[in-house]
Amino acid sequence: MDVVSKIPEIFNAEGIVIESRAVVYLAFSTAVKEIPSDLDELIAVINSIPDRDHFKMVLTSDSENRLEFSNKEDDIEDIYFSPLTSGANKDDGVYVQITIDKTVQNNIFSVYCFDKFSEDLLKLPIITLMKWFSEAFSDSEYLLFHLFDTDFSLTTSTIAFLSESDRFKPNISRRARILACKEIGNFYNMGEFELIPDDFNIEKIDPEETNFRAVFDQLKTIFSIIYTASSASILADELSVQINGQKNLTSVAQLSSIPQNEYLYKIYTWIYTEGNVVDKVLIARKVMSLHCSNLDIFAFDNKVYSAIKSNYELYLKNNIDQYLALIKEFSNFISEIISRIGDYSIVILGKFKRNIMAAGIFFLIVMLPRLGSSQWDVFFTRDVVYLLQILLFGSILYLVICLVELSYKMRKIEQGYSALKENYENVLSESEINDILKDDELLTRNVKLVKASSIIWASIWGFTLLLGIVIIELFTESRGLITWLLVRI
């Protein structure tokens, strides 16, 4: 509802409106006879004013009778004008003054006369305008200007000028973006001017309003260079920015003289939207510093923007090549370890085979001279039986040593595997390591295979040795060492 036009209309008068950022002044003159007897319409208009705003109405007659009421101190439903009109001449004049003190509440701010408000807002010095917007936001996610008298609409990523019935939802997380800007940049006046370029990036404006666009585009450019530079500060009406890249550069300019530059905003958006922000801003500063010999910092063009993106693509390609080489190197190390573990699954079998060969050779050496005799005792004399049993007991000791050696090697392999994982945790993420290692599935499976294989072959080997000892003790006439020891005991 157009409050500032409707109220004078009820009193059959024409009002004079002044609206600034904080307050609306409305004044008009009427006559006693024009004061309505039915106040329903006036009450409805006053009730349309949001509770966040303080409405105050003062009426003064020619006879100096005065009536005052407000929406904060009085019940609007009970207002009446009889103290002002009682006994007064119908043609007596009445002077009406209305003030509406405006405040931001729940991210919403009222605009009752858009033309007057925008005129007051846009004529401000640029630094004052920045301070006002920063205070209006007050760490909010967005700022909505409710327009009471026009269908004009303007929206940025975080600001909207819309009619009272419209709703607005910001398309970025403003707090998250401010936090990113604080972490990457070094803007010394951030506490005083907590604004970002997205606040002023106009996405929709209807009808086109060149004054708003010019001011918003300039503010967008200013904050784009602030958060792209290595450091920035504002002193009085001057912006000083430093870019530390391939070269260290400093530029100082009057805020009001900084031209609108869409490419600076594109660079800022490219840095803060996707990918590694730190890597991107460092590359951007490096390229910008190289081009500053030919261009002013505030005059970067599409060539600079394209050069920044090209350099980042090369950087990514090199990083990807290094990353793939790193993955390959890590995978090769793991494959080598797993392969060595797999080889250990037949270690006991190999030792067993060598033990059998050694025993066979010994048997042939000892028995070959006796092949001409047909008597059993000639083959298995006491000396031969004792030697065979010593060989068998030595084989049992050799089996134990082999098992201890295998256990030690397996433990060292597993420790090396764990150490390798820890070494690569600094360059690869936990999920990447787990993907390569398949959550240690290969290691676990091969370790189980080695253990199972070792137990089987060690059991066969041990059983064979014990069987040989038993045969010697029970079936040879000379018996063996065990029987000899028992007799001595």
JODANOR-V818520 format. One line per field, one symbol per residue. phi: phi as a letter, one per 40 degrees, with the letter a starting at -180 (. if undefined). A space follows every 10 residues. Layout:
phi->???
This chain:
phi->.ccccccdcc cfabcbbbbb cbabbbbaba bdcccccccd cccccccccc ccbccbbbbb cccgcbbbaa ccbbcdcbca bdccccgccc cccbbbbbbb cbbcafgbbc bcbddccccc ccccddcccc cccccccfgc cabbccccba cdbabbcbba bbcdccbbbc bbcccccccc cccccaccbd ccbcbbdccb ccbaaacdbc cccccccccc cdcccccccc aaabbfbbbb bbbbbcbcbb bbacdccccc accccccdcc ccbbgccccc cccccccccc cccbbcdcbc bcccdccccc cccccccccc cccccccccc ccdccccccc cccccbcccc cccccccccc cdcccccdcb cccbcccccb cccccccccc cccccccccc cccccccccc cccccccccc ccccccbbcc cccccccffg cccccccccc cccccccccc cccccccccc dcccbbccfb ccccccccc
